[in-house]
Amino acid sequence: MKKFFDFNGTINGTSFLLRNLFVVVFLIPYFILLVFFGGIVGMELMDSAGIDIQEIQESGTFDQKELEAQMEEGFKDNPEEILNIFKNAFTPFWIISFIISIIPVVWFSLSTYFKRITALFSKNSIYIFFGLIVTDVILDYLIFKNFLSGMTFKISLLLSLIIFMILIIKDSGIEKEEHEG
């Protein structure tokens, strides 16, 4: 198990792809925390707007438009209350829980990229790895900043996909059995 998180050794393109897909499994605890956090904040928002959940459950009927109207009416006079509810929900427990659940994902992803970069570019692998990380962060920023709009989004997304595909497809010249990672 330790070899999967180490920053030494090499992997082939297939292992690189599979390890990137496996990151989704590592994200499951993060998504579970996110769902619980969203539920708690949602309950706080409804409580603050004066909506009684038990009344909705007992009546057995649920009207989405009526609920939206009640939420809008509840926060019409004081919209800052919504922001206060979100700020108060971020307790040290939630912050630490989110950080702890995301650390293995980041560590595993970085070690995967490092091992593939080492397999492809053995001489200057550290410099190329850090260059790739900086490039990826910049491209991700541009993708999220211009989400689904404009040429910058399309170019950034295309460059990210090209880099990822190169890391998968390019032959490292190392036999499959000789990879150590």
N, C-alpha and C positions, 0 to 999 in steps of 0.2 A: 504494500500500500504506500509506503514511503516514497518509492520510486516515481509514483504518479505526481507527487508534489515537489520533487527535487528539481533544482535548476541545473541539472547536468544530464548528459546523454543525448540521444537523438531519436526522432520518430519519423516514420514515413508519412506520405500524404494521406493514406487511408486512415492511419491512426490519428493523424491531425484532425481529419473530418469527424471521426467517431468521438474523439475527445471533446470537440466543440459541440457536438450534439449532446454529449453526456452532461454538459454544463446545465442543461435544462433540468436534469434530475437534482443537481445541487441547488437550483433555484426554488424547489418546492417548499422548503421551510420559509423562505422569504415571502413567497406568495401566500402561504397560510397566515403568516403574521399580517400581511397586508389586508387580507380579507377580514380578520378579526379586528384590526385597527379601523378599517372602514365601517364595520358594523357598529363598533363602539361610538365612533364619531357620528354616524347616522342616527343612532339612538339619542345621542346628546342633542343633535340638531332638532330632531322631532320633539324631544322633551322641552327644549328651549322655545320652540314655536307653539307649544301648548297642545300638541297632538298626542293623544293617549293611545298607545299601541294595544293595550288590553281591550279597549273599546272596539278597535278595528277587528281584533281577533274574535271577540265575543259576537259581534254582529255578523261575521262571516262574509261581509261584502267589502270590496275594496275598489274605490274609484280613484284612478290615478289623477284625473283632472282636479278632483276635489282636494286630494292630498297636496297637489302642487299649489292650489289656491290658498290652502291653509298655511303652507310653508311661506309663500310670498307675503301673505298678510302678517304672519308672525314676525318677519324680519324687515318689513317695509319701513318701520319707524327707526330701526337701529340695525343697519346692515353690518356695522362693525362687530356686532355680536357673533356673526359667523366666523370672522377671523379670530376672535377671542376664543371661540370653542376649539378651533383647530390648533391655536397656540397652546392652549391648556391641555390638549390631548397629547401633545408631544412631551410626555414625562420621561425622566431618565430611563425607566424600564423599557419603553418603546424604542428610544434612541439606541440604547445598548443592544437590545434584541435585534434591531434591523442591522446594526453594524456587525454583530457576531454572525448573523445568518448570511451576510454577503461576503465576509472575508474568505471563506473557502472557495467561493465562486471566482473571485478575483485572483486568488493565489493559483488555483488550478488553471485558469485561463492564461495567466502570464507564464506559468511553467510550460504549458503546451506550446505557446508561441515561441518561447525561448528554445525549446528542444527542436522545433521545426526549423527555426532560423539557423541553429547550430548545425543541423543536418545539411542545409542548403549552402550556407556560407561559413565554413569552419574557421577561416582566418580572422575576419573582423566581425564575428557574430555578436559581440556585446554592443558595438557601435550601431550595427544594423538593427539589432533588437530595440535599442532605445530610440533610434530614428523611426522605426516602425510604430512604436508606441506613441511618440509625439505626433506622427502623421495621422495615426488612427484617431487620436483624441481630437485633433483639429478637424478631420473629416466628419467625425461624429457630431461635433459641435455645429458644423455647417449644415449637416443633415437635419438635426433637430431645430436649429434656428430657422431654417427655410422649409419646414416640413411640408411636403407635397406641393410646393409652389416654386416656380422659377427655375431658371437654368442652373443656378448654384446647387440646388437640391439634386438635380439629375446628374450633374457632373460629379459631385461629392459621392453620391451613392454608387455611380459607375466605377469611380476610382477605388472605393472600398471593396466592391465586388471583384474587381480585377486583381487587387492585391491578395484577397482571400483565395481566389482561384489559382493564382500563381503559386501560393504556398501549398495548395493541394496537389496541383498537377505537375509542377516542376520536379524532375528527377534529381535526386541528391547524389547519385552515383554510389550510394551505399546499399549493399545487399539487404534485403528485408530481414534476414536472420541476424545481421550484424548491428541493427539498431538496438541501443541499450535502454531506451527510455520507456 
